[in-house]
Amino acid sequence: MAAVRAEPSLARLLVADDQPHILTALEMLLDGNGYQTQLVASPTEVLDFLQKETVDTVLLDLNYTRDTTGGAEGLELVSRIRSIDQTIPLIVMTAWGNVDLAVEAMRRGASDFVQKPWNNRQLLEKVQEQVERCRGLRSSQRRLEEESAEAREIQKNLLPSSIPQFAGYDISAITQPMHFVGGDYYNVVKISDTHTAFCIADVAGKGLPGALLMSNLQASLKPLIRKDVEPYELCNRLNRVLCEIMPENKFISFFYGVLDSQSSRLTYCNAGHSPPILLGADGSASELNSSGAILGKFPKWQYEQRSFNLNNGDRLVLFTDGVVEACDEQNEPFGEQRLMQIGQKFFGQNAAGLQDALLNAVRSHCGEKFQDDATMIVLQVKQ
């Protein structure tokens, strides 16, 4: 019979059985066909080994000393291995195998099933198949990780590398994508000696689709951020561009404001975005309630803008839905009211300190399990 041989440098197997003569027989068969085998005799040894080492396939018995016929201990081991590694192939073996046991093992994550006494050629074919599957899966994972890292770097470069600071004001901003890339966007740009523009946006969609739309937004927005383009006109122009490229089920919420640092006057336009929160120096908390239509859906919409004066000590908090819609275990969102209350509690902090306090409160509320991208800008008047 022609041997079914593996590539020795890549094919490493973990073999688990509580019977020494079975381990010896499997070691002779597998080593003789080019595999590198590590032998263990108990579920505990299997789990300890997989916590420290990487193998291409696990070949394990379903019956151990605690349960010699039913396979319960082996089935539990399959589940435990899957909690450690979702990708590693598992070939299970049992002398008491039946269809129900095989089905249950596969349901828990086993990749294939062999019944004792085994046929050498069949076992080797199954091992080779699973090793090749493992190699292919890990190769795909490496490519995905490399592409994800490149995508993260590209998106990072679309966001400001630093936030411009100017006398009498303090600004801090942060974004936290739910996946390796996200659909949130923010920017802070000085457009003259006394005027600074800042914006925040939330694309409907997460992950790569959201990130692609975010990059389109950034490219369309960049040439419009100028002193001679008023916020309402910027939103009108941006909306017309985005309506031409926006997919049917997508849209973007957007807030754009220009601060005149000389007069401390803020002029802004809100295109369907969560209203920013104004924390007043007098201890008050309110929302900037002006809102127009979302971007990318209504090409003829005419946006409006509003203006108001900021006072010394005021803090303006801009955020995306991922902040206030982060839910706890009871599915209760963090909410705008809680954001206001935390903002008032930590009012004495600078912009970065207030931002950290707010996001830490959100993280605590949702147990670090954000359901969406989360972005925040904090503007503090300290004249």
Helices and strands as residue ranges (DSSP letters): E 12-16, H 20-31, E 36-40, H 43-52, E 57-61, H 72-84, E 90-94, H 99-107, E 112-115, H 120-158, E 169-176, E 184-190, E 195-203, H 207-221, G 222-224, H 231-245, E 252-260, E 265-271, E 277-279, E 285-287, E 306-309, E 315-319, H 321-324, H 336-345, H 351-366, E 374-381
